[in-house]
Amino acid sequence: MDESPSYTPPAVWVWNKPSGGRFASINRPIAGATHDKDLPVGRHPLQLYSLATPNGVKVTVLLEELLALGRSGAEYDAWMIRISDGDQFGSGFVAVNPNSKIPALLDRSGPQPVRVFESGAILLYLAEKFGAFLPTGAGARAECLSWLFWQMGSTPYIGGGFGHFYAYAPVKIEYAIDRFAMEAKRLLDVLDRRLAQSEFLAGSEYTIADIAAWSWYGALAKGQVYDAAEFLQVADYRHVQRWTEAIAARPAVIRGAKVNRSWGPPADQLHERHDASDFDLRTQDRIGGGAAG
């Protein structure tokens, strides 16, 4: 393996030049707000600030699934946070999520607003709040939470690891791509072996564990992220493919995947969501935020 050009880390790392790559303009080694900007607030108790990346899709899918079950309290306003523009560093967003990552949720249904950040925490919070998509039996609940946290712990190897070095890094580094491709395939194999035994991750019941994992591994299995389907031979994971297609066909999933989306076919974009009728508006109204309330 060619290891040149070589790099010797300095004794003390200093941020003195752009990191390069697609997201260099928003990468920095410090936290906190960079500018003052209040967040908009709609009429529903649940206010979601997000973008339709895999982590954002988790939450909008769950909210749409809850509404499909008749949980009217799950009505929500979804506001787009354009991470490429640095919206996540506005003072209002940082107040809801000090980690400056989407998604972030503000629940205004009680006497005091409750902030929830990190996608897995939001899924668990909503599932418990509305009593759905989280098993109540001890064994099934443990299985569900184990797979939920498996997704949260494993996906950085897919996104920040494989995806970054394969698709976004300014320089292709053989060692890094090989290392993370190996891990991506191992994780797909973990998922495939589980789904060979069970219809869904926690058993026969569709849960927040499936919603969390599908947003990342389903997209990877269908070649919708990183243009890496052939490279990783994702078609070989036939149980993952079966599970991916079954979830993708759910009406609530189809709706949820459109929310806060600003790329792809116009019919698949709903920049903001404030009411169920927003999905029925004309394409130009949906893209232009005409549904804002």
Steps between C-alpha positions, in 0.01 A plus 500: 500500500635841403524714810647812335488790546580444865365714779651544842255642755632805686552490875198730543222522243405855403207609283687727260365404157178376337449126532398463137218289364134568443419618852814698577309826533298374798765294679665656804651373826289718730134500601249777554309750288663703226211742455174610658191351339172409662322182395154521345211355698181360351163419651560141608652389832777308319751717317759314292811666361661268251609398152417183308834333551474145638505629858228752426284250311484278810294757687264609222428135418414425863278808527313403183465144629358629829251717315401203285418316824267781600730665758378853429738644758784414266406781261811702438662791324819407313739781420795455267849550639739549210821359640708607200404858580589462867144529635592251773735759650228758558441591864144366499600163365797467734263566791301191397801290403837611640663242272386694190378192313162424350241393597389695804155491657323743729192363677279790613208285617575542873537797732869522410647425155705180482794482265612168357805452281677204342278303264492183711399697809220669303370164376499357852339813644216500245444124519464522878289816487248349260525135601578359159781330302676399821419155643382482859616147581839494669669272248360668189569846639861405574539360148355817350721731703807287429448536126418868534827566678682268259391733223603810692838353582574339165387759250787746557715233333266521201460878480806665647715197417420327173286774349746775577813330370332332203284788379597831661868509599712724276760223469427130455692312769519127432548399863203708621265380225601136550460526876154652491376297204586190702303635795204604283477149357535344843212710629286411200574137576398546865171646382447237232557212742252647747238552230546142383366399840234764552258708292607816681790584728320450832297203378170485314412860592607814312663737751713809538803273454390433142426866436845599625692233308296529180581866455870416469532136399197508272647797314834322479335178378322688221803700391345829609804617694863529391436336157655186645253221422731320260812567705347341809298239307192587701272279290663198666328581830164359396337510842595866536352560156172329595471703821595823323233461236230408751563811708539729199151400381328623820293816425624677814860429400438640152361818653764532770787465252378811314497735797782757516640364173653750256653274235388235256177504295276795592212261579713352779570834668303661780724771640275572799215299647227659710192291422413168339348690207845634413574173322212572261604849397635583160866420454605865475317584823658208684849599390448868561377457856150610407361277772661694781261588776 
